[in-house]
Amino acid sequence: MLTINGRVVLTRRRWHSAGDGTTAPIDSLLDATEATVSLGARELACRLNGSSSNFDRTAQNLARAAGVHASGELLRQLIETEGKAVLKAQQNGTLPVGWSARDCAIPKPEPAPAMASGSSSRTPNVQSAVETRHTEKPDGDATARAAEADGLASSPATRVYLGSDGVLLPMVTDAEKRARRRKIRQKRQRRGKKAEPLPPAKRGTDEAYKEFKIVTYYDETQQHRLVSATKGDHVVAGRLMRRDACRIRLHEADEKVANVDGAPWIRNQIKGQSLPLDAVGLDFYHLAEHVHSARRTVFGEEDKAGEQWTSEILHAYKHEGYDAVWEQLVRWRSGLRGRTKREAADALMHYVAERREMICYPEFLGRGWQIGSGPTEASCKTTTARLKRSGMRWDRDNAEAIMALACLEESGQWKLYWQSRLTPTG
């Protein structure tokens, strides 16, 4: 083997014997090389698959994009195997995150526009308020001024949010798997030709849909995100919360806030994993869903009075807090007539009472914290888009592998992962 002008030149030597015939030892090496899918081709296949409707379409796109020809079935096996390798790298901690809590700086507020002479504003900016306080102090009060300066200097500089949710995905049931194998055997019998035995049966699920769990950490601007997904139960999801919190060094953030829906398993896992959070808030959208549900039952679908009531209740929750709204709900419920209406009111009151500690929107808004879990909801959609297309049915481990590849993209780890594949460890 020689290297000429950066190109590898191979010399093919043939050997012949009367008993064994002719052989060229290098041929087996060349055949093995040709049968191997390169790292670049695997990366491109995984990327194209994210926006494809099925693996056959991925094969067509790969052929057009890179001139690499492979069957849809081969690409399915390759892509799912790569996704499982991503999961293994996540579990082993060999996949770099690329950021930590110290990188999650809080954006500085925009400076207020200059006011024209003689004009006034009901909401002066922070600097003008500080200057006003300074002018009100006696000139000799240097100690108070120093204390105020220290308070401004110690204002939080970094903030990290935690989100988590569950999402249902279509699964292949055990009954569907048995039916598929039965049809294959019948087709083989009609063909009348001997064929290789079918691979061992893989057990399907007992239900057509199974819930997968998603955990995400992100900063105020979503420039830094870490998204993980699991086919496991709530306990496994809790471990993901703890694992990812350690990897981004969550405890180093000045402010650590969870914005989640009201699912009990999420609250229980946050508490059970002893996550170092400053507050856990109920996503305002989920609260609004329950308020609107009660409104539709009590007032009707398009009743103007019901819409006005809903607007007032949600505004009060956002700006006055739990206690003020509770008194309004009690008075509202006492005036209802009819079993159905009262049951709807009871359901709403039971829902908010269970989540009283999470309903603290005035405090959140006062500290500049988000009150919605939009980034988490968005991650639920993007990580499952490939799995929810028309006619899709999945094995749980394969679905988890496809989600792992999507999480790479969501977390900004795509390049980091493939670079790590260039220099495998161990």
Number of C-alpha atoms within 10 A of each C-alpha: 8 10 9 8 7 7 8 10 11 10 9 10 10 11 10 10 8 6 6 8 8 11 13 12 12 13 13 11 11 10 10 9 11 10 9 8 13 10 12 12 14 17 17 15 24 23 18 18 24 22 12 17 17 18 21 18 16 25 24 18 19 23 15 11 12 12 11 14 13 15 14 16 12 12 22 20 13 15 23 21 15 19 24 20 16 23 22 15 15 18 12 9 13 14 19 13 20 15 15 19 24 17 17 24 17 17 11 7 8 7 9 12 7 6 9 7 6 5 6 9 7 5 9 11 14 12 11 12 11 14 10 11 12 15 9 8 12 10 9 8 10 11 9 13 16 11 11 15 12 11 10 11 10 10 9 13 16 19 23 29 28 25 26 29 23 22 14 14 19 20 22 20 19 17 13 15 15 14 11 11 13 11 11 11 13 10 11 12 12 8 10 8 7 8 9 5 7 9 6 6 10 10 13 18 18 12 12 16 16 16 17 23 22 25 24 25 26 21 21 17 11 14 11 20 27 26 26 25 27 23 21 13 13 18 15 15 26 23 16 22 24 19 16 20 20 13 16 21 14 24 16 15 23 19 21 22 22 26 24 26 24 19 13 11 15 23 19 14 19 21 14 13 15 10 17 17 18 10 15 22 25 24 22 21 14 15 19 16 11 16 23 20 16 23 24 17 16 20 15 14 13 10 12 11 12 19 17 11 16 18 14 13 19 18 13 19 21 20 15 16 18 21 13 13 17 18 11 12 15 13 10 13 17 10 8 13 10 8 9 12 18 19 15 20 24 15 16 19 18 12 15 19 14 12 19 16 13 21 24 22 23 18 14 17 13 9 10 11 20 18 22 19 23 16 19 23 17 11 25 25 13 16 25 22 16 20 24 16 13 9 9 14 18 19 15 20 14 19 23 24 24 25 30 26 26 25 26 22 18 20 21 18 20 16 12 14 20 16 11 14 13 10 8 8 7 3
